[in-house]
């Protein structure tokens, strides 16, 4: 595909999303409720490092659950994909991302690192002597994927730490089942921090392009993770990346994806590029309404569905 093809597709995706309405900002985290709902950004980064953007693609927003992908990558490097599957799992839960019932139904095993329970368990597996050391490793991983220093938002973190009681309960349930591998409150603290960093749509696309290029950041040239660990991460994204809408996303778009309640959404095309979008209003499942439209339209324009023959 040419430079002109990608540029045109990004603009088509942006216009399609701009014409879409509906959804509302996440209101259970006060900071997210305050973000202007009319913001919309779309970006593509290729495995050769080309960047295409339109709209509010430079606006920095809370990464939220998209951070789960990159902490998973960090743990995958530390203990390997076999141990990740044994300790956390590789199956969709079929239930909301913060479900307690999903844990109870499976004897305390979280099933997926991309739901809250699995993400807390993943955070508990990051090597480090204390919470600050673990957090530094997570922040460094996000920065290496993005190719620039990613920073914590004190406002987002404060807002989330003050309202994360449900996640604390999940952490204690994990711990009681032997599926939390550090102090449970430390795991929740670190997990909350990882969700509270600020990224732009371009950053997200760059992070995805690092996965698309086999674990090497296409701009810095830095190998962030082993190539062998990319496929298991993308598989997790395909199965649970958009929560209970993951099956519909695979059926209609056919790309590994990950959303966050901050309004971001990311899709990865192995060996080619990554597509990202940002728009705060969410559907009932927790996925950006206009972000899904934008990413799906860009993928459609470029014929990127992995399940369709070339």
Buried (B, 14 or more C-beta within 10 A) or exposed (E): EEEEEBBBBBBBBBBBBBEBEEBEBBEEBBBBBEBEBEBBBBBBBBBEBBBBBBBBBEBBBBBBBBBBBBBBBBBBBEBBBEEBBEBBBBBBBEBBBBBBEBBEBBEBBBBBBBBBBBBBBBBBBBEBEEBEEBBEBBBBBBBBBBBBEBBBBEBBBBBBEEBBEEBBBBBEBBBEBEBBBBBBBBBBBBBBBBBBBBBBBBBBBBBBBBBBBBBBBBBBEEBBBBEEBBBBBBBBBBBBBBBBBBBEBBEBBBBBBBBBBBBBBBBBBBEBBBBBBBBBBBBEBBBBBBBBBBBBBBBBBBEBBBEEEE
